């Protein structure tokens, strides 16, 4: 069995087993690094214009194939143009198969992000809905250790993959984000494009002991949402990717369906709110968009 079954809803267990089974296989491919095929070579681009790496496409194909054997009916992937109907099933799953793929060839943590809803009659109504209707959300992180964080709406579960067996072992339940921290994460190279509010907040963080926070802060930036989230779950902090003045960045760059919704679900369940407060507005906006548009909606 690739996954400890405790605390996982019975109907979702085969889906989670499929995700972690592929996670184990992807971790093995990544671990081979330069000894295997080139994983970071660009092989195309998605409809957003983002470059697709070989591992992006490979991971997507692996997850799709594995989930076809489960109760997932609708499969929405960042790497595909539209939603796939996998046949009979009761769930709709959205996935970023390989988040942070720009870090593939530099041995930095990357991951897979997933969001699960109960499926409705069609693909459109299955995904065009409030993020609060998710039945599961989480990520698999590939780094020095391979692990998973997931919530089913009753707290956050943390798993570690045993490299000897490939099993994802439950190591912590009810994970909570520490209340105090001295870390924040933002790409400061974009400072000149930020809106006033973002600049003001970062300047407050930078002001140290003499500023409003009364303490010295440290900045982090990994350019991998999974890596940033995993650090925040572990030792606290805040992650910012604000809208800015550049063309295409006016409404932010994080994808609501594949990134914001599942990560916000985790953060809320871990006792914090973060950008979850943005989602109700985004979901209201989503009701006026097509499914294809929502698959690319950034907030």
C-alpha positions in Angstrom: 0.0 0.0 0.0 1.5 3.3 -1.1 -0.2 5.4 1.6 -1.1 5.1 5.3 -5.0 5.0 5.2 -5.7 6.5 8.6 -7.8 9.8 8.5 -8.5 9.6 4.8 -12.2 9.3 3.7 -12.8 5.9 2.3 -14.2 7.1 -1.0 -11.1 9.2 -1.5 -8.5 6.7 -0.5 -8.1 5.2 -4.1 -7.6 8.7 -5.5 -5.0 9.6 -2.8 -3.3 6.2 -3.4 -3.0 7.0 -7.1 -1.6 10.5 -6.4 1.0 9.2 -4.0 1.9 6.3 -6.2 2.7 8.7 -9.0 4.4 11.0 -6.5 6.7 8.1 -5.6 7.6 7.5 -9.2 8.1 11.2 -10.0 10.4 11.4 -6.9 12.5 8.6 -8.3 12.8 10.2 -11.7 13.8 13.5 -10.1 16.3 11.8 -7.8 18.2 10.4 -10.8 19.0 14.0 -11.9 21.7 14.1 -14.6 21.9 10.3 -14.6 18.5 10.2 -16.3 16.9 12.0 -19.2 17.0 15.8 -19.4 14.0 16.9 -17.4 14.4 20.7 -17.7 14.5 21.0 -21.5 11.6 23.1 -22.8 9.3 21.0 -25.0 6.6 23.6 -25.7 4.3 26.1 -23.9 0.9 26.1 -22.4 -2.0 28.4 -23.4 -0.7 31.0 -20.9 2.6 31.2 -22.8 4.5 29.5 -19.9 7.2 27.2 -21.1 6.6 23.5 -20.5 9.5 21.5 -19.3 9.9 17.8 -20.2 9.0 16.8 -16.6 5.9 19.0 -16.6 4.5 17.0 -19.5 5.8 13.6 -18.2 4.2 14.2 -14.7 0.9 15.2 -16.3 0.7 12.1 -18.4 1.6 9.9 -15.3 -1.1 11.5 -13.1 -3.7 11.3 -15.8 -3.1 7.6 -16.5 -3.2 6.7 -12.8 -6.4 8.7 -12.1 -8.2 7.0 -14.9 -8.3 3.9 -12.7 -10.1 5.8 -9.8 -13.3 7.6 -9.1 -12.1 10.8 -10.8 -14.4 11.8 -13.6 -13.1 15.2 -14.6 -9.4 16.0 -14.8 -8.3 19.6 -15.2 -4.5 20.0 -15.6 -2.4 23.2 -15.9 -0.6 21.4 -18.7 -3.7 20.7 -20.8 -5.9 23.0 -22.9 -9.2 21.7 -21.5 -10.8 19.4 -19.0 -10.6 15.7 -19.7 -13.6 13.4 -19.0 -12.2 10.2 -17.7 -15.5 8.4 -17.6 -17.7 7.3 -14.7 -16.7 8.8 -11.3 -17.8 11.1 -8.5 -14.9 13.5 -8.3 -13.4 16.5 -10.2 -9.7 16.9 -9.7 -7.6 20.0 -10.7 -3.8 19.6 -10.7 -0.6 21.5 -11.3 1.5 18.4 -12.0 4.9 20.1 -11.5 4.9 23.4 -9.7 8.2 25.2 -9.7 9.6 23.5 -12.7 12.1 26.3 -13.3 14.0 24.7 -10.4 14.2 21.3 -11.9 17.9 21.5 -12.9 19.1 23.3 -9.8 18.1 20.7 -7.2 15.6 22.9 -5.4 12.3 21.7 -3.9 9.4 21.4 -6.4 6.0 19.8 -6.1 2.6 18.8 -7.3 -0.6 20.7 -6.2 -4.0 19.2 -6.3 -7.6 20.2 -5.6 -10.6 17.8 -5.4 -14.3 18.6 -5.7 -17.3 16.4 -5.8 -18.2 16.2 -9.5 -21.5 17.6 -10.9 -23.2 16.7 -14.1 -20.7 18.6 -16.3 -17.2 19.8 -16.2 -18.1 23.4 -16.2 -20.3 23.3 -13.0 -17.8 20.9 -11.4 -15.0 23.6 -11.4 -16.9 26.9 -11.7 -17.8 27.0 -8.0 -16.7 28.5 -4.7 -13.3 27.2 -3.5 -14.9 26.4 -0.1 -16.7 23.4 -1.7 -13.4 21.5 -2.1 -13.4 18.1 -0.4 -9.6 17.8 -0.5 -6.6 20.0 -1.3 -2.9 19.6 -0.9 0.5 19.1 -2.4 3.3 16.6 -2.8 6.8 18.1 -2.2 9.9 16.7 -3.9 13.1 17.8 -2.1 15.7 16.4 0.2 12.6 14.5 1.6 9.5 13.6 -0.4 6.3 14.4 1.5 2.7 15.4 1.3 0.4 17.9 3.1 -3.3 17.4 2.6 -6.6 18.4 4.2 -10.0 16.9 3.8 -11.6 19.7 5.8 -10.8 18.4 9.2 -7.2 19.6 9.9 -4.0 19.2 8.0 -2.2 15.8 7.6 1.5 15.6 7.0 3.1 12.6 5.4 6.7 11.6 4.7 7.7 9.1 2.0 9.8 6.2 3.3 12.5 6.0 0.6 13.0 2.3 1.4 9.4 1.3 0.7 7.9 4.2 -1.3 5.1 4.4 1.2 3.7 7.8 2.4 3.6 7.4 6.1 1.5 9.7 8.3 3.8 11.6 10.6 1.6 14.5 11.9 -2.1 15.3 12.3 -3.7 18.6 13.1 -0.7 20.6 11.7 -0.8 24.2 12.8 1.2 27.1 11.4 3.3 28.8 14.2 1.8 32.1 15.3 5.1 34.0 15.4 7.7 34.3 12.6 10.4 36.5 11.3 10.2 35.4 7.6 8.3 36.7 4.6 8.6 35.6 0.9 8.3 37.9 -2.1 10.2 38.4 -5.3 11.8 41.8 -4.5 13.2 42.2 -8.0 9.7 43.3 -9.0 9.6 46.1 -6.4 9.5 48.9 -9.0 6.2 47.4 -10.4 4.3 46.9 -7.1 1.3 48.9 -6.0 1.6 51.2 -3.0 0.1 48.7 -0.5 2.6 46.0 -1.3 5.5 48.4 -1.1 4.3 49.7 2.2 4.0 46.3 3.7 7.5 45.2 2.6 9.0 48.4 3.8 7.4 47.7 7.2 9.0 44.3 7.2 12.4 45.8 6.3 12.2 48.5 9.0 13.2 45.9 11.6 13.3 46.6 15.3 12.6 50.3 14.9 9.5 49.7 12.8 5.9 48.7 13.4 6.8 45.0 13.8 9.4 45.6 16.4 11.7 42.9 15.2 14.2 42.1 12.4 12.7 40.1 9.5 14.3 37.8 6.9 13.2 37.6 3.3 12.9 34.2 1.5 12.2 33.5 -2.2 12.3 30.0 -3.7 10.1 30.6 -6.8 8.2 27.4 -6.0 4.8 27.8 -4.3 5.0 24.3 -2.9 8.4 25.0 -1.3 7.2 28.3 0.1 4.1 26.7 1.5 5.9 23.8 3.1 8.3 26.2 4.8 5.4 28.3 6.1 3.5 25.2 7.4 6.7 24.2 9.2 7.9 27.5 10.7 5.4 30.2 9.9 5.6 33.2 7.6 3.8 34.8 4.7 4.0 34.4 1.0 3.2 37.3 -1.4 2.9 37.3 -5.1 1.0 40.6 -5.6 -0.5 42.1 -8.7 1.7 44.8 -10.2 1.9 47.3 -13.1 3.3 44.9 -15.7 1.1 43.7 -18.6 -0.4 40.4 -17.7 0.2 40.9 -13.9 -2.6 43.4 -13.2 -4.7 40.8 -11.5 -1.9 38.7 -10.1 -0.2 35.6 -11.5 -1.3 32.7 -9.2 -3.9 30.4 -10.8 -7.0 30.2 -8.8 -8.0 26.7 -9.7 -4.6 24.9 -9.4 -2.8 27.0 -6.9 -4.8 29.5 -4.8 -7.8 27.3 -4.0 -5.9 24.2 -2.7 -3.1 26.1 -0.9 -5.6 28.4 0.7 -7.6 25.4 1.9 -4.5 24.0 3.6 -3.6 27.4 5.2 -7.1 27.9 6.5 -7.1 24.4 8.0 -3.7 25.0 9.6 -5.1 27.9 11.5 -4.4 30.9 9.3 -6.1 32.8 6.5 -3.6 34.4 4.1 -4.9 34.9 0.6 -8.0 32.8 1.3 -9.7 36.1 1.9 -9.3 36.9 -1.9 -11.1 33.8 -3.1 -14.7 34.6 -2.5 -14.4 37.7 -4.7 -12.5 35.6 -7.3 -15.1 32.9 -7.3 -17.9 35.5 -7.8 -15.9 36.8 -10.8 -15.5 33.2 -12.0 -19.3 32.7 -12.4 -19.2 35.2 -15.3 -16.3 33.4 -17.1 -16.1 30.3 -19.3 -14.5 27.1 -18.0 -11.5 27.7 -20.3 -11.1 31.2 -18.8 -11.3 29.9 -15.2 -8.6 27.3 -16.0 -6.3 30.3 -16.7 -7.7 32.8 -14.2 -5.0 34.3 -12.0 -5.5 36.1 -8.8 
